[in-house]
């Protein structure tokens, strides 16, 4: 019988999930003492070249400490079961490592609760494309597009259910061979874990069929982009919804409006965490329904932050459904760090009692500069250098992100940009679709 391996997983700054494996029957020991890890692993680019000017170089040792409750074991994926644990990065004595993105998310959630009494439900929506299947053409969103992929959809939802991801929908999207998967809302840490797990499941299932599943923001310059939308809904300490007040603009409660104001204010700098690759900006263009502006919109898919619709049909509870969607994210972003940044920015809006941003319910690119200025709407950074500049120019974000992690992020992104410098859009898409 082949020895079954279990793997401690961590996801780095370029959203690559890496880890170390051990015999599954020895898991008891590893749950207490973890496996070895190296600080400079955080400085890897998407192309497996370490940024030379990272803060650690060849020095230091860490541990990957698996969290027992996150275990996923799927026997039907691969020649041996997929058997994984999501892990925190710790110091050798088990204390949290300051640069662990998963730990930063835990800390952001704890701060939100401690300072406001609020909790959060979150959910990640993922878009991806299947490459190499050789399917005949089919209309966007059509039953034909769904059925030609059969049984990929049912098999994926079954795997998600077994893994505890609580799937909601699997649907054909607008782009060529593009699909979207949604999951039920969960606490932020579980939601980020699920985001990482979903990508693993999709790519493993596609590989079993001889295909490639790519979550790259763009797989072709003239193609439709693949985004990641992060849904957020505030709850009180008892789990009751606190987002909705029908007497206010957009039906957002005062606290929800302040939370949104913090996100909108810091959105340009947040792009270094949520759209952190050169290829991200091929997708984030006006008229692409991909959020090119820092603003709050009501059911407006051109807004960076969108108030989502609620459906009262059939007795649906509007208060429970109320949520906002951050749209300027893609799969090159670390899910833990992106969500932690959104929570921290929203918390700043609550702490400073910022007024709710003006609602923008039209395509911002079609509004005059005077109207944009009046409503406080800003164009988001148009490339990665501009996003990194906005991040460094935001003292709040630079004060929140641990200095070593900020230095590492900037080093990684400078190296990543140098590795793709001079590539035309087609070559850039080819490079990234192979990785993501």
Phi and psi in degrees as a GROMACS rama.xvg file:
@    title "Ramachandran Plot"
@    xaxis  label "Phi"
@    yaxis  label "Psi"
@TYPE xy
-73.0394  136.474  UNK-2
-65.0515  131.287  UNK-3
-86.113  131.13  UNK-4
-103.799  143.444  UNK-5
-113.158  149.709  UNK-6
-125.512  132.697  UNK-7
-83.6558  123.216  UNK-8
-107.707  144.843  UNK-9
-143.485  153.35  UNK-10
-117.975  130.083  UNK-11
-93.7047  -169.567  UNK-12
-68.1754  -20.853  UNK-13
-102.978  17.9431  UNK-14
65.0683  26.0826  UNK-15
-94.0861  129.098  UNK-16
-90.9595  120.234  UNK-17
-125.089  172.86  UNK-18
175.127  -172.921  UNK-19
-134.859  145.769  UNK-20
-114.632  158.782  UNK-21
-152.598  162.707  UNK-22
-59.2783  129.194  UNK-23
-60.0548  -30.6379  UNK-24
-70.3797  -13.5433  UNK-25
-94.8933  13.4389  UNK-26
-59.269  -31.6702  UNK-27
-54.4149  -44.9389  UNK-28
-64.3287  -42.5466  UNK-29
-71.1749  -27.3643  UNK-30
-64.4708  -25.0352  UNK-31
-96.6031  -32.1176  UNK-32
-121.051  -6.01523  UNK-33
68.107  -168.605  UNK-34
-124.875  162.243  UNK-35
-69.6581  150.788  UNK-36
-150.507  165.587  UNK-37
-125.766  131.992  UNK-38
-54.7923  -41.735  UNK-39
-66.4807  -12.4194  UNK-40
-59.1036  -26.5603  UNK-41
-69.1719  -14.9363  UNK-42
-96.4961  11.6287  UNK-43
-72.3716  137.969  UNK-44
-84.0347  172.021  UNK-45
-60.9668  -17.4319  UNK-46
-104.334  20.2232  UNK-47
61.013  33.3609  UNK-48
-116.376  126.522  UNK-49
-77.6464  134.291  UNK-50
-64.3118  120.471  UNK-51
-63.9621  -32.9265  UNK-52
-93.9921  33.2963  UNK-53
-72.6453  161.999  UNK-54
-70.1439  -12.701  UNK-55
-112.682  -31.5684  UNK-56
59.1814  -133.913  UNK-57
-89.7909  6.10464  UNK-58
-93.9265  151.834  UNK-59
96.8834  155.847  UNK-60
-143.633  147.408  UNK-61
-137.137  -178.178  UNK-62
-129.68  143.982  UNK-63
-95.7408  113.878  UNK-64
-104.765  107.513  UNK-65
-71.0077  147.21  UNK-66
-101.392  116.085  UNK-67
-57.6081  -38.4389  UNK-68
-68.0667  -13.0608  UNK-69
-91.8644  3.29086  UNK-70
-55.5564  133.619  UNK-71
-126.488  129.166  UNK-72
-133.861  116.976  UNK-73
-124.364  104.899  UNK-74
-69.1239  -21.9407  UNK-75
-92.9076  5.91106  UNK-76
-103.025  104.517  UNK-77
93.6006  -179.678  UNK-78
-72.4957  -27.6389  UNK-79
-124.912  161.417  UNK-80
-62.0034  146.801  UNK-81
-76.3387  118.002  UNK-82
-138.429  105.41  UNK-83
-136.853  158.856  UNK-84
-132.269  134.165  UNK-85
-77.4723  141.726  UNK-86
-132.899  151.664  UNK-87
-95.2764  150.476  UNK-88
-93.4937  126.903  UNK-89
-126.855  166.373  UNK-90
-71.0163  173.394  UNK-91
-64.6812  -23.9373  UNK-92
-92.4405  6.39231  UNK-93
91.692  -5.8849  UNK-94
-71.8888  149.928  UNK-95
-59.6787  138.075  UNK-96
-79.6216  130.633  UNK-97
-59.7829  -23.4282  UNK-98
-101.975  12.317  UNK-99
-78.9325  116.691  UNK-100
-60.6324  -36.8058  UNK-101
-66.1092  -38.0697  UNK-102
-67.719  -38.09  UNK-103
-61.0869  -36.8492  UNK-104
-66.8869  -43.8446  UNK-105
-56.513  -42.6555  UNK-106
-67.2095  -38.1723  UNK-107
-64.4254  -42.493  UNK-108
-63.0476  -43.1261  UNK-109
-64.5598  -39.2311  UNK-110
-65.4821  -42.4644  UNK-111
-57.1162  -44.7734  UNK-112
-70.1041  -43.6789  UNK-113
-66.1577  -37.6987  UNK-114
-90.8017  -21.569  UNK-115
-128.913  -14.2126  UNK-116
77.253  5.45692  UNK-117
-96.5876  150.642  UNK-118
-118.434  -179.845  UNK-119
-143.054  140.029  UNK-120
-105.6  140.527  UNK-121
-138.035  157.701  UNK-122
-154.245  141.498  UNK-123
-106.084  129.201  UNK-124
-101.32  130.887  UNK-125
-117.218  137.599  UNK-126
-110.945  142.107  UNK-127
-151.795  166.119  UNK-128
-124.575  145.187  UNK-129
-95.1095  124.457  UNK-130
-112.801  139.005  UNK-131
88.7866  8.24651  UNK-132
-79.8567  -25.0558  UNK-133
70.1104  28.8188  UNK-134
-72.8285  152.445  UNK-135
-68.1722  157.714  UNK-136
-61.6281  148.034  UNK-137
-147.921  146.872  UNK-138
-62.661  151.196  UNK-139
-60.1678  142.511  UNK-140
64.1569  9.93452  UNK-141
-88.6549  159.737  UNK-142
-62.0973  -35.4435  UNK-143
-61.3116  -40.6685  UNK-144
-65.1666  -35.0277  UNK-145
-69.8165  -46.9042  UNK-146
-72.1119  -29.6517  UNK-147
-68.1299  -22.3167  UNK-148
-88.4447  -8.21325  UNK-149
-59.8386  136.427  UNK-150
-100.387  28.904  UNK-151
-57.1828  -47.0797  UNK-152
-59.9029  -54.5482  UNK-153
-59.6805  -39.3684  UNK-154
-64.4833  -40.4321  UNK-155
-64.9152  -46.0938  UNK-156
-63.9151  -34.0013  UNK-157
-65.5751  -43.5255  UNK-158
-62.3891  -42.6099  UNK-159
-61.5416  -41.9496  UNK-160
-62.8427  -45.2729  UNK-161
-61.7092  -33.5938  UNK-162
-85.3629  -0.935551  UNK-163
79.2572  23.3927  UNK-164
-86.2358  -6.08588  UNK-165
49.8366  65.7017  UNK-166
-65.3821  146.809  UNK-167
-108.03  -58.7558  UNK-168
-140.832  150.669  UNK-169
-130.484  123.585  UNK-170
-144.876  147.344  UNK-171
-71.1194  141.631  UNK-172
-108.401  -168.598  UNK-173
-73.136  -34.1228  UNK-174
-80.5629  169.908  UNK-175
-64.4563  122.861  UNK-176
52.7059  35.4873  UNK-177
-103.906  141.334  UNK-178
-133.687  161.513  UNK-179
-129.748  142.167  UNK-180
-126.21  134.02  UNK-181
-120.942  152.95  UNK-182
-129.305  157.097  UNK-183
-66.5797  150.413  UNK-184
-62.0574  150.007  UNK-185
-149.652  175.792  UNK-186
-62.5017  155.444  UNK-187
-55.8626  -42.2974  UNK-188
-65.4443  -45.638  UNK-189
-62.238  -39.0288  UNK-190
-64.0466  -42.1159  UNK-191
-67.9398  -41.3291  UNK-192
-57.1187  -43.3811  UNK-193
-64.3911  -36.3742  UNK-194
-60.3223  -44.7121  UNK-195
-66.353  -44.2733  UNK-196
-62.8616  -39.1698  UNK-197
-57.9802  -46.0089  UNK-198
-60.9864  -40.9616  UNK-199
-61.0538  -43.8935  UNK-200
-67.1527  -45.9189  UNK-201
-59.8401  -47.2886  UNK-202
-69.7654  -36.0489  UNK-203
-68.7077  -41.6535  UNK-204
-66.4202  -42.3005  UNK-205
-62.5863  -41.3821  UNK-206
-63.3191  -35.5354  UNK-207
-58.9051  -29.3487  UNK-208
-95.0695  4.55749  UNK-209
82.134  16.7817  UNK-210
-109.254  173.556  UNK-211
-119.253  131.827  UNK-212
-101.683  122.335  UNK-213
-117.406  128.527  UNK-214
-99.8531  9.52413  UNK-215
-54.97  141.446  UNK-216
-54.2827  -29.967  UNK-217
-144.322  132.721  UNK-218
-104.701  -12.4233  UNK-219
-152.746  142.059  UNK-220
-56.6204  -37.6673  UNK-221
-97.7753  9.64741  UNK-222
-89.5337  172.804  UNK-223
-76.9223  141.628  UNK-224
-79.368  157.76  UNK-225
-105.328  114.791  UNK-226
-106.237  170.533  UNK-227
-126.818  120.034  UNK-228
-105.326  131.179  UNK-229
-108.132  116.674  UNK-230
-95.2653  138.489  UNK-231
-132.698  134.559  UNK-232
-144.157  120.403  UNK-233
-78.6884  143.874  UNK-234
-132.385  156.967  UNK-235
-84.5682  -177.605  UNK-236
-62.2835  -23.5881  UNK-237
-93.2773  4.80075  UNK-238
85.491  10.5753  UNK-239
-84.7887  141.518  UNK-240
-67.3593  140.791  UNK-241
-130.851  17.3849  UNK-242
-85.6779  -23.221  UNK-243
-108.407  134.562  UNK-244
-148.031  103.008  UNK-245
-67.5882  -9.85707  UNK-246
-84.0837  -6.91737  UNK-247
-111.033  160.894  UNK-248
-55.7148  130.072  UNK-249
70.9981  5.39567  UNK-250
62.0874  23.1579  UNK-251
-86.3141  133.756  UNK-252
-66.0063  166.142  UNK-253
-60.3244  -44.1252  UNK-254
-65.2531  -40.3752  UNK-255
-64.0753  -39.4608  UNK-256
-62.7065  -39.9704  UNK-257
-67.7962  -40.5903  UNK-258
-59.3786  -45.3293  UNK-259
-64.1104  -37.0764  UNK-260
-61.7998  -38.9283  UNK-261
-63.4603  -41.4518  UNK-262
-65.2318  -45.7619  UNK-263
-63.7689  -40.8695  UNK-264
-61.311  -40.2903  UNK-265
-97.5972  6.81818  UNK-266
-58.461  -42.2984  UNK-267
-57.5535  -44.8349  UNK-268
-70.2756  -32.853  UNK-269
-62.4761  -22.2173  UNK-270
-60.3582  -26.0941  UNK-271
-65.4877  -19.404  UNK-272
-102.758  -29.5703  UNK-273
-102.576  -23.0368  UNK-274
-136.605  66.9389  UNK-275
-96.234  23.7339  UNK-276
-130.772  154.174  UNK-277
-54.7267  -36.0246  UNK-278
-74.3496  -17.8516  UNK-279
-55.1484  -32.5721  UNK-280
-87.8105  -5.51035  UNK-281
-71.6391  -27.1868  UNK-282
-86.8692  -38.147  UNK-283
-83.3143  71.8617  UNK-284
-120.593  149.274  UNK-285
-57.0869  150.263  UNK-286
70.1806  9.33921  UNK-287
-104.49  6.73647  UNK-288
55.7212  35.9686  UNK-289
-126.145  7.28564  UNK-290
74.8683  84.3818  UNK-291
-104.063  3.47364  UNK-292
-131.582  143.424  UNK-293
-84.4684  98.3153  UNK-294
-164.066  169.231  UNK-295
-110.403  125.247  UNK-296
-125.611  151.685  UNK-297
-99.208  108.704  UNK-298
55.8724  37.0542  UNK-299
-115.65  110.001  UNK-300
-79.2041  -0.110276  UNK-301
-94.6572  -5.89376  UNK-302
-86.761  145.047  UNK-303
-64.1365  -33.9518  UNK-304
-126.635  122.966  UNK-305
-119.068  132.03  UNK-306
-78.5331  119.843  UNK-307
-81.2686  153.35  UNK-308
-71.2068  155.197  UNK-309
-117.377  147.531  UNK-310
-116.786  114.131  UNK-311
-91.4211  -2.88857  UNK-312
-54.708  131.96  UNK-313
74.2034  18.3499  UNK-314
84.1597  21.6139  UNK-315
-62.3927  141.944  UNK-316
-86.6504  109.438  UNK-317
-63.7601  -38.2722  UNK-318
-64.2913  -41.772  UNK-319
-69.3564  -30.8821  UNK-320
-79.7715  -20.2723  UNK-321
-60.0152  124.042  UNK-322
-157.862  162.546  UNK-323
-115.625  155.578  UNK-324
-123.114  120.686  UNK-325
-88.7284  123.178  UNK-326
-106.919  -11.202  UNK-327
-91.7033  53.427  UNK-328
-131.737  153.705  UNK-329
-146.518  179.056  UNK-330
-78.3293  1.42209  UNK-331
-85.687  -1.51584  UNK-332
-92.8519  141.356  UNK-333
-69.8063  119.397  UNK-334
-60.7462  -38.4756  UNK-335
-66.9281  -45.523  UNK-336
-70.2959  -40.0788  UNK-337
-61.8007  -46.5109  UNK-338
-69.0996  -38.8603  UNK-339
-61.4702  -39.8051  UNK-340
-63.7542  -42.4287  UNK-341
-63.5044  -43.9005  UNK-342
-63.4295  -43.7453  UNK-343
-65.8058  -41.5259  UNK-344
-65.1918  -41.9833  UNK-345
-63.2855  -37.9346  UNK-346
-63.0777  -37.2552  UNK-347
-62.3127  -40.0016  UNK-348
-62.0774  -39.0254  UNK-349
-67.6235  -45.778  UNK-350
-63.887  -37.2102  UNK-351
-91.7597  0.197812  UNK-352
52.9301  47.1634  UNK-353
-65.8907  143.744  UNK-354
-71.3518  149.195  UNK-355
-59.9913  134.801  UNK-356
-62.7114  154.118  UNK-357
-61.9122  142.846  UNK-358
-78.2621  136.545  UNK-359
-118.905  107.007  UNK-360
-110.989  21.9035  UNK-361
-131.616  167.187  UNK-362
-63.5116  115.349  UNK-363
-57.6395  -30.3574  UNK-364
-68.0346  -13.7822  UNK-365
-99.4975  1.52778  UNK-366
-96.0685  152.813  UNK-367
-70.746  158.663  UNK-368
-60.8027  -31.3627  UNK-369
-66.6017  -43.4902  UNK-370
-67.6703  -40.39  UNK-371
-60.8214  -45.0971  UNK-372
-64.7913  -41.4625  UNK-373
-60.9384  -36.3042  UNK-374
-94.5458  2.83559  UNK-375
71.7277  26.7485  UNK-376
-88.0493  131.908  UNK-377
-122.685  144.473  UNK-378
-70.2761  131.851  UNK-379
-70.2166  160.363  UNK-380
-50.0737  140.424  UNK-381
-96.7943  -3.5875  UNK-382
-157.006  172.102  UNK-383
-65.581  -41.3322  UNK-384
-56.2828  -39.2126  UNK-385
-67.7648  -35.937  UNK-386
-66.4128  -42.1968  UNK-387
-65.4262  -36.795  UNK-388
-64.6428  -42.0371  UNK-389
-64.9608  -37.8781  UNK-390
-62.3511  -47.4768  UNK-391
-68.6484  -26.6254  UNK-392
-84.9936  -3.64573  UNK-393
-99.7227  100.367  UNK-394
-62.982  -27.9266  UNK-395
-65.3254  -49.5298  UNK-396
-66.3883  -41.1828  UNK-397
-66.9652  -26.5629  UNK-398
-79.2702  -23.4576  UNK-399
-84.7187  -47.938  UNK-400
-68.9718  127.85  UNK-401
-53.3934  136.813  UNK-402
-53.0702  -42.1168  UNK-403
-63.9669  -37.7504  UNK-404
-69.8594  -39.8958  UNK-405
-61.4366  -43.5376  UNK-406
-61.6753  -41.7052  UNK-407
-65.1595  -44.4215  UNK-408
-57.3219  -47.9804  UNK-409
-64.1085  -38.519  UNK-410
-64.5426  -45.7171  UNK-411
-61.6405  -44.4316  UNK-412
-70.7817  -35.7559  UNK-413
-62.4788  -42.4427  UNK-414
-66.8668  -42.9951  UNK-415
-59.2196  -44.3625  UNK-416
-63.1871  -37.7067  UNK-417
-66.384  -31.431  UNK-418
-74.306  -19.5969  UNK-419
-115.188  7.17977  UNK-420
-59.2376  133.638  UNK-421
87.7621  -8.07483  UNK-422
-74.2269  137.047  UNK-423
-76.7941  168.314  UNK-424
-54.8273  -37.4968  UNK-425
-65.3288  -43.5855  UNK-426
-69.5895  -34.7709  UNK-427
-62.9929  -44.4863  UNK-428
-62.436  -41.7727  UNK-429
-62.238  -40.4295  UNK-430
-65.7606  -44.165  UNK-431
-81.0578  -32.2548  UNK-432
-68.425  -22.8116  UNK-433
-73.3804  -25.4724  UNK-434
-93.6232  -41.6325  UNK-435
